[in-house]
Amino acid sequence: MNLILLGPPGAGKGTQAKRLEERYGLKQLSTGDMLRAAIAAGTPLGQQVQEILDRGDLVTDAVMLDMIAERIAQPDCDRGFILDGFPRTVPQAEGLDEMLARHGKSLAVVIEMRVDETALFTRIANRAALSTEKRADDTEETLRKRLGIYREQTAPIIPYYRDKGLLKVVDGMAEMDAVTHQIETILGFQSASAT
């Protein structure tokens, strides 16, 4: 089962993806982690990415899609994968569909974790207050900037997936276990917390 978790920064996508990975063996794929791993491994694609970053350029959609294609072909993705952080734009979503089709794969569902943006600021402030390590992105200014980018670039992919009949919505403001239960219900998994 292959899926995407969508939602603004601070919605809890990473937390939920990690839970699904631990409980059901779906592999969480964070594009940032994949970039770093490809560079560290010194693969041809990793070397290409390093050259792009050394020039100060952004990694192109084509390179990102090649990297995802390379990654999902690995055995730990056999049970399925969860994309976290990609796609971020409609052209990336279209490219992802084409790449998956070429590899005989498809998306089962796209889950939007809908949240109250005002409450995200409280969530980020609480996370910063409770954390012993200060995260660079745990500031109001950074969150405001990232939310603006999300609304402008990523939110338009929501109707793209809705029109394809793939979009499901969960209440991302619910308690963490309740969000997990909503996602498990959508995916047809019996909740591990209910056993």
N, CA, C and O atoms as a DFTB+ gen file, in Angstrom:
780 C
 N C O
     1  1       0.852      -1.182       0.000
     2  2       0.000       0.000       0.000
     3  2       0.889       1.233       0.000
     4  3       1.753       1.382       0.864
     5  1       0.679       2.107      -0.958
     6  2       1.473       3.327      -1.100
     7  2       0.582       4.530      -0.841
     8  3      -0.515       4.633      -1.392
     9  1       1.062       5.445       0.005
    10  2       0.246       6.604       0.324
    11  2       1.076       7.848       0.543
    12  3       2.297       7.794       0.696
    13  1       0.375       8.975       0.554
    14  2       0.981      10.279       0.838
    15  2       0.276      10.853       2.049
    16  3      -0.947      10.772       2.163
    17  1       1.058      11.439       2.963
    18  2       0.491      12.228       4.052
    19  2       0.712      13.689       3.714
    20  3       1.844      14.127       3.506
    21  1      -0.377      14.438       3.660
    22  2      -0.327      15.871       3.351
    23  2      -0.756      16.682       4.565
    24  3      -1.550      16.226       5.388
    25  1      -0.225      17.870       4.660
    26  2      -0.633      18.772       5.724
    27  2       0.446      19.803       5.930
    28  3       1.594      19.593       5.536
    29  1       0.092      20.917       6.543
    30  2       1.071      21.974       6.761
    31  2       2.130      21.552       7.773
    32  3       1.970      20.542       8.458
    33  1       3.222      22.331       7.870
    34  2       4.242      22.025       8.860
    35  2       3.631      22.018      10.258
    36  3       2.815      22.878      10.591
    37  1       4.026      21.053      11.063
    38  2       3.504      20.964      12.424
    39  2       2.232      20.151      12.543
    40  3       1.694      20.008      13.641
    41  1       1.729      19.603      11.414
    42  2       0.465      18.849      11.439
    43  2       0.642      17.460      12.051
    44  3      -0.339      16.830      12.445
    45  1       1.879      16.981      12.133
    46  2       2.123      15.667      12.708
    47  2       2.334      14.563      11.691
    48  3       2.212      13.383      12.019
    49  1       2.652      14.938      10.446
    50  2       2.837      13.931       9.390
    51  2       3.950      12.945       9.739
    52  3       3.779      11.734       9.600
    53  1       5.074      13.463      10.185
    54  2       6.214      12.609      10.516
    55  2       5.889      11.637      11.633
    56  3       6.263      10.466      11.571
    57  1       5.198      12.116      12.652
    58  2       4.808      11.273      13.790
    59  2       3.904      10.146      13.334
    60  3       4.111       8.992      13.706
    61  1       2.899      10.471      12.528
    62  2       1.948       9.457      12.063
    63  2       2.615       8.478      11.095
    64  3       2.335       7.279      11.131
    65  1       3.495       8.986      10.231
    66  2       4.196       8.103       9.296
    67  2       5.052       7.103      10.061
    68  3       5.105       5.927       9.702
    69  1       5.723       7.563      11.114
    70  2       6.568       6.685      11.921
    71  2       5.730       5.594      12.590
    72  3       6.156       4.441      12.661
    73  1       4.542       5.953      13.079
    74  2       3.654       4.962      13.701
    75  2       3.225       3.903      12.688
    76  3       3.226       2.711      12.998
    77  1       2.858       4.332      11.476
    78  2       2.446       3.382      10.439
    79  2       3.604       2.466      10.049
    80  3       3.413       1.279       9.787
    81  1       4.799       3.035      10.016
    82  2       5.980       2.244       9.682
    83  2       6.207       1.169      10.743
    84  3       6.438       0.006      10.413
    85  1       6.141       1.559      12.015
    86  2       6.387       0.617      13.114
    87  2       5.306      -0.467      13.190
    88  3       5.608      -1.633      13.445
    89  1       4.056      -0.077      12.970
    90  2       2.948      -1.023      13.157
    91  2       2.702      -1.927      11.955
    92  3       2.325      -3.087      12.119
    93  1       2.914      -1.403      10.744
    94  2       2.481      -2.140       9.554
    95  2       3.577      -2.396       8.524
    96  3       3.319      -3.010       7.489
    97  1       4.786      -1.937       8.794
    98  2       5.892      -2.208       7.883
    99  2       5.907      -1.366       6.621
   100  3       6.674      -1.644       5.699
   101  1       5.063      -0.334       6.567
   102  2       5.137       0.597       5.444
   103  2       6.364       1.474       5.668
   104  3       6.617       1.890       6.798
   105  1       7.119       1.761       4.635
   106  2       8.364       2.509       4.799
   107  2       8.115       4.001       4.647
   108  3       7.615       4.458       3.619
   109  1       8.473       4.762       5.691
   110  2       8.364       6.217       5.616
   111  2       9.495       6.745       4.743
   112  3      10.665       6.447       4.982
   113  1       9.144       7.521       3.739
   114  2      10.133       8.105       2.847
   115  2      10.072       9.624       2.932
   116  3       9.158      10.261       2.409
   117  1      11.059      10.178       3.598
   118  2      11.193      11.629       3.686
   119  2      12.204      12.034       2.625
   120  3      13.319      11.514       2.600
   121  1      11.828      12.950       1.755
   122  2      12.729      13.313       0.660
   123  2      14.028      13.914       1.186
   124  3      15.090      13.697       0.602
   125  1      13.956      14.662       2.277
   126  2      15.177      15.225       2.861
   127  2      16.127      14.128       3.301
   128  3      17.330      14.196       3.049
   129  1      15.576      13.108       3.965
   130  2      16.395      11.972       4.406
   131  2      16.977      11.236       3.205
   132  3      18.135      10.820       3.225
   133  1      16.162      11.076       2.153
   134  2      16.637      10.366       0.964
   135  2      17.790      11.113       0.302
   136  3      18.763      10.499      -0.135
   137  1      17.678      12.441       0.227
   138  2      18.762      13.245      -0.361
   139  2      20.054      13.040       0.420
   140  3      21.111      12.788      -0.158
   141  1      19.952      13.153       1.753
   142  2      21.143      13.004       2.594
   143  2      21.736      11.600       2.460
   144  3      22.956      11.447       2.398
   145  1      20.879      10.574       2.416
   146  2      21.359       9.191       2.309
   147  2      22.050       8.948       0.964
   148  3      23.084       8.282       0.903
   149  1      21.472       9.491      -0.109
   150  2      22.063       9.304      -1.441
   151  2      23.435       9.965      -1.518
   152  3      24.364       9.416      -2.109
   153  1      23.555      11.143      -0.919
   154  2      24.844      11.842      -0.898
   155  2      25.854      11.053      -0.069
   156  3      26.991      10.849      -0.494
   157  1      25.431      10.607       1.126
   158  2      26.322       9.868       2.024
   159  2      26.789       8.555       1.398
   160  3      27.929       8.136       1.598
   161  1      25.898       7.906       0.635
   162  2      26.243       6.618       0.015
   163  2      27.139       6.796      -1.212
   164  3      27.756       5.840      -1.683
   165  1      27.206       8.031      -1.726
   166  2      28.046       8.292      -2.882
   167  2      27.556       7.656      -4.161
   168  3      28.340       7.400      -5.074
   169  1      26.225       7.391      -4.234
   170  2      25.663       6.809      -5.453
   171  2      25.796       7.832      -6.587
   172  3      25.982       9.021      -6.331
   173  1      25.702       7.369      -7.842
   174  2      25.750       8.337      -8.948
   175  2      24.703       9.445      -8.768
   176  3      24.978      10.619      -9.011
   177  1      23.493       9.046      -8.336
   178  2      22.455      10.045      -8.110
   179  2      22.854      10.972      -6.951
   180  3      22.631      12.182      -7.015
   181  1      23.440      10.400      -5.899
   182  2      23.905      11.196      -4.764
   183  2      24.969      12.200      -5.175
   184  3      24.965      13.339      -4.708
   185  1      25.883      11.781      -6.048
   186  2      26.927      12.687      -6.542
   187  2      26.310      13.817      -7.361
   188  3      26.734      14.970      -7.274
   189  1      25.303      13.468      -8.155
   190  2      24.602      14.481      -8.962
   191  2      23.923      15.503      -8.042
   192  3      24.003      16.709      -8.272
   193  1      23.249      14.997      -6.987
   194  2      22.578      15.878      -6.031
   195  2      23.596      16.780      -5.338
   196  3      23.356      17.975      -5.171
   197  1      24.734      16.208      -4.933
   198  2      25.768      17.000      -4.260
   199  2      26.252      18.138      -5.150
   200  3      26.436      19.262      -4.683
   201  1      26.461      17.842      -6.450
   202  2      26.905      18.869      -7.399
   203  2      25.866      19.985      -7.516
   204  3      26.213      21.165      -7.560
   205  1      24.586      19.599      -7.566
   206  2      23.506      20.592      -7.663
   207  2      23.515      21.492      -6.429
   208  3      23.449      22.716      -6.540
   209  1      23.597      20.867      -5.245
   210  2      23.580      21.643      -3.999
   211  2      24.832      22.497      -3.857
   212  3      24.761      23.616      -3.348
   213  1      25.988      21.982      -4.303
   214  2      27.233      22.747      -4.233
   215  2      27.159      24.012      -5.083
   216  3      27.783      25.025      -4.765
   217  1      26.386      23.940      -6.170
   218  2      26.193      25.137      -7.017
   219  2      25.195      26.105      -6.393
   220  3      25.040      27.234      -6.859
   221  1      24.521      25.659      -5.339
   222  2      23.510      26.502      -4.703
   223  2      22.166      26.431      -5.392
   224  3      21.294      27.266      -5.155
   225  1      21.995      25.418      -6.258
   226  2      20.732      25.266      -6.980
   227  2      19.787      24.335      -6.205
   228  3      20.204      23.605      -5.305
   229  1      18.509      24.384      -6.581
   230  2      17.528      23.465      -6.008
   231  2      17.528      22.173      -6.810
   232  3      17.753      22.178      -8.020
   233  1      17.274      21.076      -6.122
   234  2      17.185      19.786      -6.798
   235  2      15.916      19.804      -7.660
   236  3      14.831      20.132      -7.180
   237  1      16.072      19.447      -8.935
   238  2      14.932      19.500      -9.859
   239  2      13.918      18.401      -9.552
   240  3      14.228      17.413      -8.886
   241  1      12.704      18.597     -10.053
   242  2      11.664      17.576      -9.898
   243  2      12.110      16.256     -10.515
   244  3      11.863      15.191      -9.950
   245  1      12.766      16.321     -11.673
   246  2      13.196      15.099     -12.368
   247  2      14.184      14.317     -11.499
   248  3      14.088      13.093     -11.404
   249  1      15.123      15.005     -10.870
   250  2      16.103      14.335     -10.014
   251  2      15.407      13.752      -8.785
   252  3      15.714      12.636      -8.367
   253  1      14.470      14.505      -8.205
   254  2      13.728      14.001      -7.040
   255  2      12.957      12.736      -7.411
   256  3      12.958      11.765      -6.654
   257  1      12.308      12.743      -8.558
   258  2      11.534      11.572      -8.993
   259  2      12.440      10.375      -9.269
   260  3      12.075       9.239      -8.964
   261  1      13.625      10.622      -9.847
   262  2      14.596       9.539     -10.057
   263  2      15.013       8.951      -8.716
   264  3      15.134       7.735      -8.570
   265  1      15.232       9.829      -7.737
   266  2      15.662       9.381      -6.414
   267  2      14.559       8.546      -5.748
   268  3      14.844       7.514      -5.140
   269  1      13.315       8.987      -5.861
   270  2      12.190       8.238      -5.282
   271  2      12.047       6.889      -5.995
   272  3      11.820       5.864      -5.351
   273  1      12.181       6.892      -7.321
   274  2      12.080       5.636      -8.084
   275  2      13.148       4.651      -7.628
   276  3      12.874       3.463      -7.457
   277  1      14.360       5.147      -7.435
   278  2      15.470       4.306      -6.976
   279  2      15.163       3.753      -5.580
   280  3      15.436       2.589      -5.288
   281  1      14.596       4.599      -4.735
   282  2      14.343       4.217      -3.339
   283  2      13.203       3.196      -3.216
   284  3      13.312       2.239      -2.450
   285  1      12.115       3.395      -3.967
   286  2      10.960       2.488      -3.820
   287  2      11.224       1.122      -4.436
   288  3      10.451       0.187      -4.224
   289  1      12.319       0.996      -5.207
   290  2      12.681      -0.302      -5.777
   291  2      13.414      -1.172      -4.757
   292  3      13.649      -2.353      -5.012
   293  1      13.776      -0.608      -3.613
   294  2      14.510      -1.368      -2.597
   295  2      13.550      -2.274      -1.817
   296  3      12.373      -1.952      -1.657
   297  1      14.069      -3.416      -1.333
   298  2      13.217      -4.432      -0.692
   299  2      12.403      -3.934       0.502
   300  3      11.310      -4.443       0.753
   301  1      12.920      -2.937       1.249
   302  2      12.173      -2.489       2.431
   303  2      10.908      -1.714       2.070
   304  3      10.126      -1.358       2.951
   305  1      10.704      -1.452       0.779
   306  2       9.476      -0.779       0.331
   307  2       8.472      -1.763      -0.268
   308  3       7.434      -1.352      -0.787
   309  1       8.777      -3.065      -0.197
   310  2       7.901      -4.073      -0.798
   311  2       6.486      -4.059      -0.223
   312  3       5.525      -4.307      -0.952
   313  1       6.344      -3.772       1.073
   314  2       5.013      -3.758       1.695
   315  2       4.270      -2.449       1.413
   316  3       3.062      -2.350       1.628
   317  1       5.008      -1.451       0.931
   318  2       4.417      -0.154       0.636
   319  2       5.239       0.959       1.245
   320  3       6.162       0.719       2.022
   321  1       4.891       2.179       0.881
   322  2       5.642       3.328       1.378
   323  2       4.711       4.504       1.669
   324  3       3.593       4.593       1.160
   325  1       5.220       5.390       2.501
   326  2       4.510       6.614       2.882
   327  2       5.383       7.781       2.458
   328  3       6.491       7.938       2.972
   329  1       4.911       8.595       1.539
   330  2       5.663       9.783       1.148
   331  2       5.320      10.923       2.095
   332  3       4.152      11.239       2.321
   333  1       6.358      11.527       2.636
   334  2       6.236      12.619       3.596
   335  2       7.128      13.748       3.074
   336  3       8.353      13.630       3.079
   337  1       6.508      14.837       2.625
   338  2       7.296      15.955       2.106
   339  2       7.382      16.003       0.589
   340  3       8.060      16.867       0.034
   341  1       6.715      15.101      -0.074
   342  2       6.689      15.082      -1.532
   343  2       5.418      14.366      -1.945
   344  3       5.067      13.355      -1.337
   345  1       4.721      14.849      -2.948
   346  2       4.976      16.034      -3.760
   347  2       4.570      17.324      -3.044
   348  3       3.745      17.320      -2.130
   349  1       5.169      18.413      -3.486
   350  2       4.864      19.726      -2.907
   351  2       4.146      20.644      -3.892
   352  3       3.630      21.696      -3.514
   353  1       4.119      20.232      -5.168
   354  2       3.470      21.048      -6.198
   355  2       2.678      20.133      -7.129
   356  3       2.894      18.922      -7.148
   357  1       1.757      20.720      -7.903
   358  2       0.980      19.931      -8.862
   359  2       1.892      19.281      -9.914
   360  3       1.698      18.102     -10.212
   361  1       2.880      19.989     -10.493
   362  2       3.768      19.312     -11.445
   363  2       4.497      18.111     -10.817
   364  3       4.712      17.101     -11.487
   365  1       4.878      18.217      -9.535
   366  2       5.506      17.078      -8.866
   367  2       4.511      15.928      -8.718
   368  3       4.869      14.764      -8.900
   369  1       3.257      16.258      -8.388
   370  2       2.219      15.222      -8.247
   371  2       2.002      14.510      -9.580
   372  3       1.877      13.286      -9.622
   373  1       1.959      15.275     -10.664
   374  2       1.782      14.680     -11.993
   375  2       2.974      13.802     -12.349
   376  3       2.813      12.701     -12.876
   377  1       4.173      14.301     -12.056
   378  2       5.392      13.533     -12.329
   379  2       5.438      12.255     -11.510
   380  3       5.874      11.213     -11.999
   381  1       4.990      12.334     -10.266
   382  2       4.959      11.152      -9.397
   383  2       4.016      10.097      -9.980
   384  3       4.362       8.917     -10.036
   385  1       2.835      10.519     -10.409
   386  2       1.875       9.584     -11.013
   387  2       2.493       8.869     -12.213
   388  3       2.355       7.654     -12.360
   389  1       3.176       9.634     -13.072
   390  2       3.781       9.060     -14.283
   391  2       4.895       8.083     -13.917
   392  3       4.997       6.999     -14.492
   393  1       5.742       8.487     -12.937
   394  2       6.858       7.630     -12.528
   395  2       6.347       6.327     -11.904
   396  3       6.855       5.249     -12.212
   397  1       5.344       6.427     -11.028
   398  2       4.791       5.224     -10.403
   399  2       4.195       4.292     -11.461
   400  3       4.388       3.077     -11.400
   401  1       3.475       4.860     -12.426
   402  2       2.874       4.047     -13.499
   403  2       3.955       3.309     -14.286
   404  3       3.777       2.142     -14.637
   405  1       5.071       3.977     -14.565
   406  2       6.180       3.336     -15.292
   407  2       6.749       2.146     -14.514
   408  3       7.259       1.193     -15.102
   409  1       6.652       2.217     -13.179
   410  2       7.199       1.155     -12.329
   411  2       6.115       0.174     -11.850
   412  3       6.348      -0.640     -10.957
   413  1       4.924       0.272     -12.466
   414  2       3.843      -0.654     -12.134
   415  2       3.297      -0.454     -10.721
   416  3       2.802      -1.398     -10.106
   417  1       3.384       0.757     -10.214
   418  2       2.895       1.064      -8.866
   419  2       1.868       2.191      -8.952
   420  3       1.749       2.867      -9.974
   421  1       1.135       2.377      -7.865
   422  2       0.168       3.476      -7.806
   423  2      -0.041       3.860      -6.347
   424  3       0.399       3.162      -5.433
   425  1      -0.713       4.968      -6.155
   426  2      -1.070       5.420      -4.807
   427  2      -2.416       4.817      -4.428
   428  3      -3.342       4.784      -5.237
   429  1      -2.515       4.342      -3.190
   430  2      -3.789       3.829      -2.690
   431  2      -4.641       4.968      -2.168
   432  3      -5.858       4.974      -2.349
   433  1      -4.000       5.937      -1.516
   434  2      -4.737       7.021      -0.883
   435  2      -3.794       8.181      -0.589
   436  3      -2.589       7.999      -0.417
   437  1      -4.374       9.376      -0.535
   438  2      -3.663      10.580      -0.102
   439  2      -4.441      11.112       1.093
   440  3      -5.622      11.438       0.977
   441  1      -3.779      11.198       2.235
   442  2      -4.461      11.611       3.461
   443  2      -4.040      13.021       3.835
   444  3      -2.869      13.297       4.097
   445  1      -5.029      13.906       3.851
   446  2      -4.782      15.284       4.285
   447  2      -5.023      15.363       5.784
   448  3      -6.107      15.038       6.269
   449  1      -4.009      15.794       6.507
   450  2      -4.140      16.015       7.943
   451  2      -4.533      17.480       8.126
   452  3      -3.687      18.374       8.134
   453  1      -5.838      17.699       8.272
   454  2      -6.362      19.063       8.332
   455  2      -6.196      19.617       9.749
   456  3      -6.572      18.978      10.732
   457  1      -5.626      20.815       9.826
   458  2      -5.362      21.435      11.129
   459  2      -5.769      22.899      11.128
   460  3      -5.901      23.525      10.077
   461  1      -5.964      23.427      12.326
   462  2      -6.237      24.840      12.538
   463  2      -4.883      25.542      12.607
   464  3      -4.105      25.306      13.531
   465  1      -4.602      26.406      11.626
   466  2      -3.290      27.045      11.566
   467  2      -2.965      27.830      12.830
   468  3      -1.815      27.840      13.269
   469  1      -3.958      28.485      13.422
   470  2      -3.714      29.253      14.643
   471  2      -3.216      28.327      15.752
   472  3      -2.311      28.678      16.509
   473  1      -3.815      27.150      15.836
   474  2      -3.411      26.192      16.868
   475  2      -2.011      25.638      16.618
   476  3      -1.348      25.190      17.553
   477  1      -1.556      25.665      15.365
   478  2      -0.209      25.190      15.079
   479  2       0.844      26.013      15.807
   480  3       1.864      25.483      16.248
   481  1       0.588      27.312      15.930
   482  2       1.556      28.167      16.624
   483  2       1.685      27.749      18.089
   484  3       2.783      27.748      18.647
   485  1       0.555      27.392      18.707
   486  2       0.575      26.912      20.091
   487  2       1.308      25.577      20.158
   488  3       2.103      25.340      21.067
   489  1       1.032      24.701      19.181
   490  2       1.670      23.376      19.154
   491  2       3.187      23.519      19.038
   492  3       3.938      22.845      19.744
   493  1       3.632      24.405      18.139
   494  2       5.073      24.610      17.940
   495  2       5.700      25.206      19.201
   496  3       6.793      24.799      19.597
   497  1       5.019      26.166      19.836
   498  2       5.538      26.782      21.068
   499  2       5.654      25.732      22.173
   500  3       6.639      25.712      22.911
   501  1       4.651      24.862      22.285
   502  2       4.688      23.795      23.294
   503  2       5.823      22.822      23.021
   504  3       6.531      22.406      23.938
   505  1       5.995      22.459      21.740
   506  2       7.067      21.525      21.386
   507  2       8.425      22.135      21.734
   508  3       9.307      21.452      22.253
   509  1       8.583      23.428      21.442
   510  2       9.844      24.107      21.743
   511  2      10.086      24.170      23.254
   512  3      11.216      24.001      23.711
   513  1       9.020      24.414      24.026
   514  2       9.154      24.520      25.484
   515  2       9.494      23.174      26.122
   516  3      10.226      23.128      27.111
   517  1       8.972      22.085      25.570
   518  2       9.189      20.759      26.142
   519  2      10.486      20.110      25.680
   520  3      10.985      19.188      26.326
   521  1      11.029      20.580      24.576
   522  2      12.207      19.953      23.990
   523  2      13.488      20.439      24.659
   524  3      13.644      21.620      24.971
   525  1      14.396      19.492      24.869
   526  2      15.705      19.874      25.408
   527  2      16.601      20.398      24.294
   528  3      17.527      21.171      24.540
   529  1      16.318      19.971      23.068
   530  2      17.073      20.464      21.911
   531  2      16.217      21.453      21.145
   532  3      15.081      21.145      20.786
   533  1      16.748      22.633      20.893
   534  2      16.020      23.663      20.151
   535  2      16.077      23.332      18.672
   536  3      17.158      23.239      18.091
   537  1      14.913      23.155      18.064
   538  2      14.852      22.929      16.626
   539  2      14.823      24.275      15.923
   540  3      14.121      25.196      16.341
   541  1      15.598      24.375      14.848
   542  2      15.691      25.648      14.125
   543  2      14.349      26.090      13.559
   544  3      14.113      27.283      13.367
   545  1      13.455      25.111      13.286
   546  2      12.167      25.459      12.678
   547  2      11.075      25.695      13.720
   548  3       9.920      25.912      13.355
   549  1      11.417      25.656      15.006
   550  2      10.418      25.872      16.055
   551  2      10.325      27.340      16.461
   552  3      10.433      27.683      17.638
   553  1      10.124      28.189      15.470
   554  2       9.911      29.607      15.760
   555  2       8.667      30.070      15.018
   556  3       8.300      29.518      13.981
   557  1       8.025      31.098      15.573
   558  2       6.815      31.627      14.925
   559  2       7.108      32.130      13.525
   560  3       6.339      31.898      12.592
   561  1       8.237      32.825      13.390
   562  2       8.586      33.414      12.096
   563  2       8.794      32.326      11.040
   564  3       8.314      32.444       9.912
   565  1       9.514      31.266      11.420
   566  2       9.757      30.166      10.480
   567  2       8.448      29.482      10.113
   568  3       8.205      29.184       8.943
   569  1       7.596      29.231      11.122
   570  2       6.319      28.582      10.852
   571  2       5.449      29.435       9.934
   572  3       4.817      28.916       9.013
   573  1       5.418      30.742      10.184
   574  2       4.616      31.645       9.352
   575  2       5.075      31.570       7.896
   576  3       4.256      31.513       6.979
   577  1       6.389      31.569       7.695
   578  2       6.962      31.505       6.341
   579  2       6.625      30.158       5.686
   580  3       6.233      30.117       4.519
   581  1       6.777      29.057       6.436
   582  2       6.513      27.733       5.886
   583  2       5.029      27.534       5.590
   584  3       4.678      26.868       4.616
   585  1       4.157      28.104       6.417
   586  2       2.712      28.014       6.148
   587  2       2.360      28.761       4.863
   588  3       1.528      28.303       4.081
   589  1       2.998      29.913       4.650
   590  2       2.764      30.683       3.419
   591  2       3.154      29.883       2.186
   592  3       2.428      29.862       1.192
   593  1       4.307      29.223       2.259
   594  2       4.773      28.392       1.149
   595  2       3.816      27.220       0.940
   596  3       3.487      26.873      -0.194
   597  1       3.371      26.611       2.049
   598  2       2.439      25.480       1.952
   599  2       1.144      25.906       1.255
   600  3       0.672      25.221       0.348
   601  1       0.569      27.042       1.684
   602  2      -0.694      27.519       1.080
   603  2      -0.522      27.815      -0.401
   604  3      -1.396      27.507      -1.211
   605  1       0.618      28.417      -0.750
   606  2       0.843      28.850      -2.128
   607  2       1.182      27.682      -3.061
   608  3       0.648      27.592      -4.167
   609  1       2.075      26.783      -2.610
   610  2       2.598      25.752      -3.509
   611  2       1.940      24.389      -3.320
   612  3       1.625      23.709      -4.296
   613  1       1.730      23.985      -2.056
   614  2       1.306      22.605      -1.807
   615  2      -0.209      22.450      -1.737
   616  3      -0.740      21.455      -2.230
   617  1      -0.913      23.399      -1.142
   618  2      -2.373      23.275      -1.013
   619  2      -3.063      23.003      -2.358
   620  3      -4.063      22.286      -2.375
   621  1      -2.566      23.551      -3.502
   622  2      -3.224      23.249      -4.776
   623  2      -3.209      21.768      -5.169
   624  3      -3.978      21.376      -6.047
   625  1      -2.370      20.937      -4.558
   626  2      -2.409      19.516      -4.919
   627  2      -3.577      18.805      -4.235
   628  3      -3.905      17.674      -4.596
   629  1      -4.205      19.453      -3.254
   630  2      -5.357      18.836      -2.580
   631  2      -6.500      18.610      -3.577
   632  3      -7.010      17.493      -3.663
   633  1      -6.920      19.638      -4.335
   634  2      -7.968      19.374      -5.342
   635  2      -7.505      18.410      -6.447
   636  3      -8.322      17.686      -7.016
   637  1      -6.214      18.399      -6.748
   638  2      -5.685      17.460      -7.754
   639  2      -5.990      16.027      -7.336
   640  3      -6.482      15.233      -8.137
   641  1      -5.697      15.696      -6.075
   642  2      -5.947      14.334      -5.598
   643  2      -7.429      14.089      -5.312
   644  3      -7.907      12.962      -5.442
   645  1      -8.162      15.144      -4.922
   646  2      -9.612      14.987      -4.708
   647  2     -10.273      14.604      -6.030
   648  3     -11.122      13.714      -6.067
   649  1      -9.885      15.273      -7.113
   650  2     -10.459      14.996      -8.427
   651  2     -10.151      13.574      -8.896
   652  3     -10.909      13.007      -9.683
   653  1      -9.049      12.992      -8.421
   654  2      -8.687      11.620      -8.775
   655  2      -9.366      10.601      -7.865
   656  3      -9.227       9.394      -8.063
   657  1     -10.106      11.096      -6.859
   658  2     -10.799      10.200      -5.938
   659  2      -9.885       9.558      -4.900
   660  3     -10.254       8.558      -4.284
   661  1      -8.694      10.125      -4.702
   662  2      -7.718       9.542      -3.778
   663  2      -7.692      10.226      -2.412
   664  3      -7.152       9.671      -1.455
   665  1      -8.267      11.420      -2.309
   666  2      -8.108      12.227      -1.101
   667  2      -9.056      11.812       0.016
   668  3     -10.260      11.664      -0.193
   669  1      -8.492      11.630       1.199
   670  2      -9.245      11.424       2.433
   671  2      -8.735      12.448       3.431
   672  3      -7.568      12.837       3.388
   673  1      -9.619      12.889       4.337
   674  2      -9.253      13.930       5.303
   675  2      -9.393      13.391       6.715
   676  3     -10.371      12.721       7.046
   677  1      -8.390      13.695       7.549
   678  2      -8.483      13.374       8.974
   679  2      -8.369      14.672       9.767
   680  3      -7.822      15.666       9.290
   681  1      -8.896      14.636      10.987
   682  2      -8.809      15.779      11.888
   683  2      -7.448      15.749      12.560
   684  3      -7.245      15.031      13.540
   685  1      -6.521      16.529      12.033
   686  2      -5.170      16.571      12.563
   687  2      -5.060      17.256      13.909
   688  3      -3.997      17.237      14.531
   689  1      -6.161      17.871      14.374
   690  2      -6.133      18.540      15.675
   691  2      -6.535      17.595      16.808
   692  3      -6.435      17.958      17.980
   693  1      -6.985      16.400      16.472
   694  2      -7.379      15.419      17.494
   695  2      -6.127      14.951      18.245
   696  3      -5.000      15.230      17.834
   697  1      -6.348      14.237      19.349
   698  2      -5.231      13.646      20.086
   699  2      -4.476      12.705      19.154
   700  3      -5.051      12.154      18.215
   701  1      -3.184      12.527      19.420
   702  2      -2.316      11.742      18.542
   703  2      -2.876      10.345      18.260
   704  3      -2.895       9.910      17.108
   705  1      -3.334       9.636      19.304
   706  2      -3.875       8.293      19.107
   707  2      -5.150       8.313      18.270
   708  3      -5.393       7.397      17.484
   709  1      -5.962       9.352      18.436
   710  2      -7.204       9.472      17.664
   711  2      -6.893       9.714      16.185
   712  3      -7.586       9.194      15.310
   713  1      -5.852      10.502      15.909
   714  2      -5.439      10.734      14.518
   715  2      -4.963       9.415      13.915
   716  3      -5.322       9.074      12.788
   717  1      -4.153       8.676      14.672
   718  2      -3.676       7.374      14.195
   719  2      -4.864       6.464      13.881
   720  3      -4.877       5.802      12.843
   721  1      -5.856       6.427      14.766
   722  2      -7.038       5.577      14.563
   723  2      -7.787       5.982      13.283
   724  3      -8.222       5.120      12.520
   725  1      -7.936       7.301      13.051
   726  2      -8.605       7.770      11.828
   727  2      -7.857       7.265      10.591
   728  3      -8.471       6.800       9.632
   729  1      -6.520       7.363      10.625
   730  2      -5.707       6.937       9.483
   731  2      -5.813       5.425       9.293
   732  3      -5.970       4.947       8.170
   733  1      -5.726       4.677      10.390
   734  2      -5.838       3.222      10.304
   735  2      -7.193       2.805       9.722
   736  3      -7.272       1.856       8.942
   737  1      -8.246       3.513      10.100
   738  2      -9.581       3.212       9.574
   739  2      -9.622       3.429       8.062
   740  3     -10.152       2.599       7.324
   741  1      -9.062       4.547       7.608
   742  2      -9.008       4.834       6.170
   743  2      -8.243       3.739       5.436
   744  3      -8.636       3.320       4.348
   745  1      -7.145       3.278       6.041
   746  2      -6.292       2.289       5.389
   747  2      -6.828       0.864       5.515
   748  3      -6.300      -0.059       4.895
   749  1      -7.883       0.688       6.322
   750  2      -8.463      -0.630       6.501
   751  2      -7.686      -1.499       7.460
   752  3      -7.824      -2.723       7.443
   753  1      -6.858      -0.877       8.308
   754  2      -6.116      -1.618       9.330
   755  2      -6.913      -1.631      10.608
   756  3      -7.536      -0.633      10.971
   757  1      -6.897      -2.768      11.301
   758  2      -7.516      -2.794      12.638
   759  2      -6.571      -2.041      13.550
   760  3      -5.372      -2.318      13.573
   761  1      -7.092      -1.106      14.290
   762  2      -6.252      -0.267      15.152
   763  2      -5.468      -1.115      16.131
   764  3      -6.024      -1.925      16.874
   765  1      -4.153      -0.905      16.112
   766  2      -3.273      -1.622      17.038
   767  2      -3.572      -1.208      18.477
   768  3      -3.380      -1.994      19.405
   769  1      -4.045       0.032      18.662
   770  2      -4.334       0.518      20.005
   771  2      -5.627      -0.091      20.544
   772  3      -5.886      -0.033      21.746
   773  1      -6.447      -0.681      19.651
   774  2      -7.718      -1.260      20.076
   775  2      -7.571      -2.733      20.458
   776  3      -8.506      -3.343      20.976
   777  1      -6.377      -3.304      20.197
   778  2      -6.185      -4.729      20.508
   779  2      -5.663      -4.926      21.907
   780  3      -5.446      -6.061      22.332
